[in-house]
């Protein structure tokens, strides 16, 4: 199952991600409700589509609904439909999203935003397989696979009373949590190449320069895949062939240790472009940055900061300038990464 084209749509080789995909492949053929959790931008809806395409009714409809955008006064009607005359403006019968997804998959995105008064009605629909349209007198059987997604901690919400515990357990018949990009750093360059391939027909071929790749690896990607995709697209538009470091514009607010990475004078001319077509586990330049496979985000940051020091003759000031951050921030990060004892950093004058 792990080699299927559908699962291949989710790019990555990190063990944590592959474990999630292996679990997804096992639960997909069943009709068990699945709760997909993870930070914003980790690909929750993409995983929901994988569950649909590997599910028992892949040819059926795939309907995705963002619960955070439901108008409170119309939420029940949107979800379950309504009969003619059920309320002002209801001039005809209209099926809801449950009926539209019949014979397929209904994705309830950001399920934690569902209004409390609608939660018991959703629970009943899940338990009985039947829905009642607003203004209707009878129930309609609907066969649909439900996948819920959320970035919220629903267990915490149940303790606070803002989400029903019985609904949580019904939705979380099987839970899949997607790892954040910072927890799968070995996939950063692989994903960068994937996005460049996506943009090739529109923008043309691009390759990453070494300093640009180092900048990508130093960032912790609070916006996850969505943020990386936007950064790569913008960089590809700003260059003609080789993506240099200044073209990789990363918002430093996510991580103060990452600003505009510049090629410092001591680094000499820009090193060879990084060939990402093979494996993102390959060293970047002459083994200067170590292979990335199975490394934690902290380990990769350690490699990048050590690389900046080596490229700048162990000068903290020049290495910090090369990474586009202040010397004090650089020294603090180096100290936390254990690259030099605190006393030595305190006495460093360059």
Secondary structure, DSSP 8 states (H G I E B T S, - for coil): -TTSHHHHTS----HHHHHHHHHHHHHHTS---EEEE--TTS-HHHHHHHHHHTSTTTTS-EEEEEGGG--TTTHHHHHHEE-TTSSTT--S-EE-HHHHTTTSEEEEETGGGS-HHHHHHHHHHHHHSEE--BT-SS-EE---EEEEEESS-HHHHHHHTSS-HHHHHHHTTEEEE---GGG-GGGHHHHHHHHHHHHHHHH---EEEHHHHHHHHH---TTHHHHHHHHHHHHHHH-SSEE-GGG----GGG-TT-------GGG-S---EE--SS-TTS-SSTTSS---TT--HHHHHHHHHHHHHHHTTT-HHHHHHHTTS-HHHHHHHHHHHTSS-HHHHHT---
